[in-house]
Amino acid sequence: MTTQSCKTALMAAGLTLALAAPSFAETVLIYGEPGPNRGARAEATQWFADQVAEQSGGDLRLDINWGGALFSEKAAVQSLRDGVADLGSVIGVYFPQDMVAYGIADLPMNNPDPWVGMKATDDLMRNNESIKANLAAQNLVYVGTYTTSAVQMGCKGPAVKTVDDIAGKKVRGVGAYGQTFRDMGANLVDMSVYEAYQGLESGLIDCTQTYSYLVAALKFDEVFDSYTFIDWGQIGALGIMMNKSMFDALTPEEQEVIMTAGEGLADEFGRIIGQANDESIKILEDKGKEIVRFSDEDRAKLTEAGQKYLDEWAGRADAAGLDGQALLQEYQDLIAKYAAEKDEQGYPWERG
């Protein structure tokens, strides 16, 4: 056999082997994240990505684009619908109509525990057929949820010790919580939580609606003189949505991996956010800041004052083809269910 014949034979054999070899195709899903790659939520998002890879045996992988590289927080829903990313983070407050169902998790009701709130929200969004249909009509699938944890208040100057102390204060507040503060006499100031440090330092605001983990993240301990545990509700319409066309293109096994990892997010983020909250409060205590806790009576007054915003939400839900009052009842029942589970069994990460 000539040298050229040998080369030809070897090439043919190699081609035959290559064609006969099994093909292991990895599916890479593009994830859009408006926020930076740091902090509690970023840690949980990376955990979700790692779970998807692990549970799929490496067949699925998430390519996370951090810091709004693909879309801003205010363009997330349209971007996910259009397939700019396969899945990504959505902040419901920016989409009051599109995310009207998810907005139930932002309402000012007696829902202070982060894990309980996330489990109730996840259960509702994952299992309610009318909500699934509402999202499907937008080419979206719900995957998993986060939360800010309970709404609290930090102040420079005199502390807010009761609901009566809110009157006359210049307060940064958002959503139905901020509107309720305004209804109770606060002068509501429109600014982002990231501007609150400067606002407090300059005297533009006296107090800011906040969440405990942000004390460390935004160095609020440098400007807060007091911290009031309102322990009211939370901003919980913050989670992962997926483009439905892409979701439907996955195998049933791959779909299950995505949804299972998403369902586990509430437990993992509950653990992370609880630890972050504790660390922030310790910083305030170590610096001798005044720590105040609202009484049950004051919380009841806030809940009563916020009721009209629940009614307004129910009206918008009805207009979107949902049964607003029925969803509110189901959500409150789920909060009670998971609160009872926590009281009886503790948090999942404490159960051994």
C-alpha positions in Angstrom: 0.0 0.0 0.0 1.4 3.4 -0.9 1.9 6.2 1.6 -1.0 8.1 0.1 -3.2 5.0 0.3 -2.4 4.6 4.0 -3.3 8.2 4.7 -6.6 7.9 2.8 -7.4 4.7 4.7 -6.6 6.3 8.1 -8.7 9.3 7.3 -11.6 7.2 6.3 -11.3 5.1 9.5 -11.1 8.2 11.6 -14.2 9.7 9.9 -16.1 6.4 10.5 -15.1 6.4 14.2 -16.2 10.1 14.5 -19.6 9.4 13.0 -20.1 6.4 15.2 -19.1 8.2 18.4 -22.1 9.4 20.6 -22.8 13.1 20.6 -23.0 14.8 24.0 -24.6 18.2 23.3 -24.6 20.7 26.1 -27.6 23.1 26.1 -26.5 26.6 27.2 -29.3 28.9 28.5 -28.7 32.6 28.5 -29.7 34.3 31.8 -30.2 38.0 32.1 -29.5 39.6 35.5 -29.9 43.4 35.9 -28.0 43.4 39.2 -24.3 43.0 39.9 -22.5 39.8 40.7 -22.3 40.5 44.4 -24.5 40.3 47.4 -27.1 37.9 48.8 -29.3 37.6 45.6 -26.3 37.1 43.4 -25.1 34.3 45.6 -28.5 32.6 45.3 -28.7 33.1 41.5 -25.3 31.4 41.2 -26.6 28.6 43.4 -29.6 28.2 41.1 -27.2 28.0 38.1 -25.0 25.4 39.8 -28.1 23.3 40.7 -29.3 23.3 37.1 -25.9 22.1 36.0 -25.6 19.5 38.7 -29.1 18.1 38.5 -28.9 17.8 34.7 -25.6 16.0 34.8 -24.0 18.8 32.9 -26.5 18.7 30.0 -27.9 22.1 30.9 -25.8 25.2 31.8 -26.6 28.8 32.5 -24.6 31.6 31.1 -25.4 34.5 33.5 -25.0 38.0 32.1 -24.7 40.2 35.1 -25.1 44.0 35.6 -27.8 44.6 32.9 -25.5 43.5 30.1 -28.6 42.1 28.2 -31.4 44.3 29.5 -32.2 46.7 32.3 -34.5 45.9 35.2 -37.3 48.0 33.4 -36.9 46.1 30.1 -36.8 42.6 31.6 -40.3 41.3 30.8 -40.3 42.4 27.1 -36.7 41.1 26.7 -37.6 37.7 28.1 -40.8 37.5 26.0 -38.7 38.3 22.8 -36.0 35.8 23.6 -33.2 38.4 24.3 -32.4 35.9 27.1 -33.8 32.5 27.8 -34.5 33.3 31.4 -33.7 36.0 33.9 -34.6 38.1 36.9 -37.8 40.2 36.9 -38.7 42.9 39.5 -42.5 42.9 39.5 -43.0 46.5 40.7 -41.8 47.8 37.3 -44.5 45.9 35.5 -47.8 46.5 37.4 -49.9 45.2 34.5 -47.8 42.4 33.0 -46.8 41.1 36.4 -50.1 41.8 38.2 -50.4 38.3 39.5 -46.9 38.3 40.9 -47.6 41.8 42.4 -49.6 40.0 45.2 -46.3 39.4 46.9 -45.6 43.1 47.2 -48.8 43.9 49.1 -48.8 45.3 52.7 -50.2 42.4 54.6 -49.1 40.5 57.7 -46.2 38.6 56.0 -42.9 39.4 57.7 -41.0 36.2 57.5 -38.8 35.9 54.4 -38.9 32.1 54.0 -42.7 32.0 54.7 -43.3 34.7 52.2 -41.2 33.1 49.5 -42.7 29.6 50.0 -46.3 31.1 49.8 -45.4 33.1 46.7 -43.6 30.2 45.0 -46.5 27.8 45.8 -49.1 30.3 44.4 -47.1 31.2 41.2 -46.1 27.6 40.5 -49.5 25.9 41.0 -52.3 28.3 40.4 -53.7 27.5 36.9 -55.0 31.0 36.2 -51.7 32.6 37.0 -49.8 30.0 34.8 -52.2 30.8 31.9 -51.8 34.6 32.4 -48.0 34.2 32.1 -48.2 31.7 29.2 -50.2 34.2 27.2 -47.2 36.5 27.6 -44.8 33.7 26.5 -43.5 33.4 30.0 -43.1 30.6 32.6 -42.5 31.3 36.3 -39.4 29.5 37.7 -38.5 30.7 41.2 -38.7 33.6 43.6 -36.6 35.9 45.9 -37.7 38.5 48.5 -36.4 41.7 50.1 -37.4 40.3 53.5 -39.6 42.4 55.8 -40.1 46.1 55.4 -38.3 48.1 58.1 -37.4 51.8 58.7 -34.1 53.4 59.4 -33.9 57.1 60.5 -31.4 59.9 61.1 -32.6 61.9 64.0 -35.5 61.0 66.3 -36.6 57.4 66.0 -40.0 56.2 64.7 -41.3 54.3 67.8 -45.0 54.2 66.9 -47.2 54.7 63.8 -48.0 58.2 65.2 -44.3 59.2 64.8 -44.5 58.7 61.0 -46.6 61.9 60.6 -44.4 64.8 59.4 -41.4 62.7 58.6 -39.7 63.0 55.2 -39.7 59.3 54.2 -38.3 57.4 51.2 -40.9 54.7 50.5 -42.0 52.6 47.6 -45.0 50.8 46.4 -48.1 50.3 48.7 -45.8 50.6 51.7 -44.7 54.1 50.8 -48.2 55.1 50.0 -49.4 53.9 53.4 -46.7 55.9 55.1 -48.0 58.9 53.2 -51.6 58.1 54.2 -50.4 58.2 57.8 -48.9 61.7 57.5 -45.4 61.1 56.1 -44.0 63.4 53.4 -43.1 60.8 50.8 -39.9 61.4 48.9 -39.2 59.7 45.6 -35.7 58.3 45.4 -34.1 54.9 45.0 -32.8 53.0 48.0 -29.3 53.5 46.6 -29.8 57.3 46.9 -31.0 57.0 50.5 -27.6 57.2 52.2 -27.0 60.7 50.6 -30.6 61.7 51.3 -30.2 61.0 55.0 -26.8 62.6 55.2 -28.0 65.8 53.5 -31.3 66.0 55.3 -33.4 65.5 52.2 -35.1 62.6 54.0 -35.4 61.7 57.7 -36.1 58.0 57.2 -36.0 55.4 54.6 -38.0 52.2 54.0 -35.4 49.5 53.9 -34.6 45.8 54.6 -32.1 44.6 57.1 -29.5 43.0 54.8 -29.1 46.4 53.1 -27.6 48.0 56.2 -24.3 46.2 55.6 -24.5 46.3 51.8 -25.2 50.1 51.6 -23.3 51.1 54.8 -26.5 52.5 56.4 -24.9 52.1 59.8 -22.9 55.2 59.0 -26.1 57.4 58.7 -28.8 55.7 60.8 -29.3 56.9 64.3 -32.1 54.4 64.8 -33.6 51.3 63.3 -37.3 50.4 63.6 -38.5 46.8 63.1 -41.9 47.3 61.5 -42.0 43.6 60.5 -44.9 44.3 58.2 -44.9 42.7 54.8 -42.2 42.4 52.1 -41.4 43.2 48.5 -41.6 39.6 47.2 -42.4 40.0 43.5 -38.8 39.5 42.6 -37.9 36.3 40.8 -37.0 34.2 37.8 -39.1 34.0 34.6 -38.3 32.0 31.5 -39.2 32.4 27.8 -42.0 29.9 27.3 -40.9 29.0 23.7 -37.5 28.0 25.0 -39.0 26.2 28.0 -41.3 24.2 25.7 -38.3 23.3 23.5 -36.6 21.5 26.4 -37.2 17.8 27.1 -39.5 17.0 30.0 -36.5 15.9 32.0 -34.7 19.3 31.4 -37.9 21.2 32.3 -38.1 19.3 35.6 -34.5 20.3 36.3 -35.2 24.0 35.8 -38.4 23.9 37.9 -36.9 21.8 40.7 -33.9 24.1 41.0 -36.3 27.1 41.0 -38.4 25.6 43.7 -35.3 25.1 45.9 -34.5 28.7 45.6 -36.8 29.8 48.4 -35.1 27.5 50.9 -31.6 28.5 49.8 -32.3 32.3 49.7 -34.2 32.0 53.0 -31.0 30.7 54.6 -28.8 33.3 52.9 -31.0 36.3 53.6 -31.6 35.3 57.2 -27.8 35.2 57.8 -27.3 38.5 56.0 -30.1 40.2 58.0 -28.6 38.9 61.3 -25.1 40.2 60.4 -26.5 43.7 59.6 -28.4 44.0 62.8 -25.3 43.0 64.8 -23.5 45.9 63.1 -26.1 48.3 64.3 -26.1 46.9 67.8 -22.3 47.0 68.0 -22.4 50.7 67.1 -25.0 51.4 69.8 -27.7 52.4 67.4 -31.2 52.7 68.9 -33.2 49.6 68.0 -37.0 49.9 68.1 -39.8 47.3 67.6 -43.3 48.2 66.7 -46.0 46.7 68.9 -48.6 44.3 67.5 -51.1 47.1 67.8 -49.1 49.4 65.6 -48.6 46.7 63.0 -52.3 46.1 63.1 -52.9 49.8 62.4 -50.5 49.6 59.4 -52.2 46.5 58.1 -55.6 48.2 58.3 -54.3 51.3 56.6 -52.9 49.2 53.8 -56.1 47.3 53.1 -57.2 49.7 50.4 -54.1 48.8 48.4 -55.0 45.1 48.5 -58.5 46.0 47.3 -57.0 48.1 44.5 -54.7 45.2 43.5 -57.7 42.9 43.4 -59.5 45.2 41.0 -56.5 45.2 38.7 -56.3 41.5 38.9 -59.9 41.2 38.0 -59.3 43.5 35.0 -56.6 41.1 33.8 -59.0 38.1 33.9 -58.0 36.8 37.3 -60.1 36.5 40.4 -58.4 39.0 42.7 -60.2 38.2 45.9 -59.8 34.5 45.4 -56.1 34.9 44.9 -55.7 37.1 48.0 -57.5 34.4 50.0 -55.4 31.6 48.6 -52.2 33.6 49.2 -53.1 34.4 52.8 -54.0 30.7 53.4 -50.5 29.7 52.0 -48.8 32.3 54.3 -50.6 30.7 57.2 -49.7 27.2 56.0 -46.0 27.9 55.8 -45.9 29.9 59.0 -47.4 26.9 60.8 -44.8 24.6 59.1 -42.0 26.9 60.3 -43.3 27.0 63.8 -43.7 23.2 64.0 -40.6 22.1 62.1 -38.2 25.1 62.0 -36.6 26.3 58.8 -35.5 23.6 56.3 -31.8 24.4 56.8 -32.2 23.8 60.6 -33.9 20.4 60.3 -30.7 18.4 59.8 
